[in-house]
Amino acid sequence: MKYIRQSAIILSVTCVGELLKYLIPLPIPASIYGLLLLFALLLFKVVRLDQVKEAGEFLIEIMPLMFIPPAAGLLVSWEQMRGMVIPLCVIIPATTCLVMLVTGKVTDFMLKHKDS
């Protein structure tokens, strides 16, 4: 029952993120609205971490499975993507490194200011 309640909280926040996408005319994906909303709810202690922790850990554990359908879609559209292979081979590692760098810097900043 605990997992159903935790999943319901996460799904509710996701649904509100979808609604916000249609109500706010900005080019921001609904998933970002949902993440920001859940972060705010956790930050202001409207939702406690133990109310979503196990379901969140489960979703992180199965995350690799979520990449199978997009990978299959890439295989199907290989002919259309053939001309973009070299730019993609440059852009993907560069942006991955950039995301890792920014994530590390933000994490360092948050850890340094955690006790302040």
N, C-alpha and C positions, 0 to 999 in steps of 0.2 A: 504494500500500500504506500510505503514511503517513496518508492521510485515513481509511482504513478503521480503522486502529489508533486514531486520535484519536477517531473517531466511536464506536468500541467503548468507549473509556474514558468518554466522556460518557454513552452509553446505559447502561453499567454503574452509574454513579453515579445515574442517573435511576431505574433498577430498584431500587437499594438505598433510594432515597427513597420509592418506592412501598411497599416492605416496611416501612420505618419508620412509614409512615402507618397501617398495620394493626397494628403492634406497640405503638405509643405512642398511648394513648387521648386525644389532644388534637385539637381542631378546627383542625389546621394542614394545608394542602394538601401533597400529596406533592412538588410542585415546589419548595416552600420547603425541605423536608427535603433534597432533592437539591441545591439551591443552597448551603445551609449546609454540606452534606457536601463538595461540590466546593471551596468556599471554605476549609474546614478542611484538606483534602488539599493545596491549593495553599499555604496558609499554613505548614503543617508540612513542606512540600517532599516529601511522599509522591508527589505528581504535580507535575512541573515544568510551567511555563507553555508551553514549546515542545512538550510532549506533547499539548496540546489547543488551541493557539492558532489554527491554520488552520481546523480544523473549527468552532471557536467563531465565528470571523470569518464563515465561510460561513453559519452559522445566523443570525447577526445580519443579514447581507445579505438573506436571504430572509424575514426576519421579517414584512414587510408582506404577503406571500402568505398567511401564517398567519391573517390577519384576514379573509380573504374568506369562509370558511364561517360564522363568527359573524355577519358583516354580512348574508349571505344569510338566516340564521336570523331576524335582526331584521326583515327585509323580509317574511318569511312570517308573523311574529307581530305585524304592525303593528296589527291591529284590537284585540288584547288590550292593547297598550301605549299606545294613543291617549290614555287618561286620565292617563298618567304623563308626558306630553311636557314640560309646564312644570316639574314638579319635577326631571326629568332635565336640563333645560336650565340649571337653577340648580346642581344637585349636581355635574354632570360638570366644568364649568369650575372650580368651587371646589375640588374634590378634586384636579384636575390641578395647580392652582397650589400647593396644599398639598404635594403629592408633589414638585413641582419645588423648592419652598423647602426641604423637609427633605433632599432629595437634595443640594442645593447646600451646605447647612450641614454635612452629614456629610462631603462631599467636602472642604470647606475644613478641617474638623477633622482628617481623615486626612492631608491634605497638610501641614498645620502640624506634625503629630506624626510624620511619616514619618522624619525624620532623628533623632528623639529616641531 
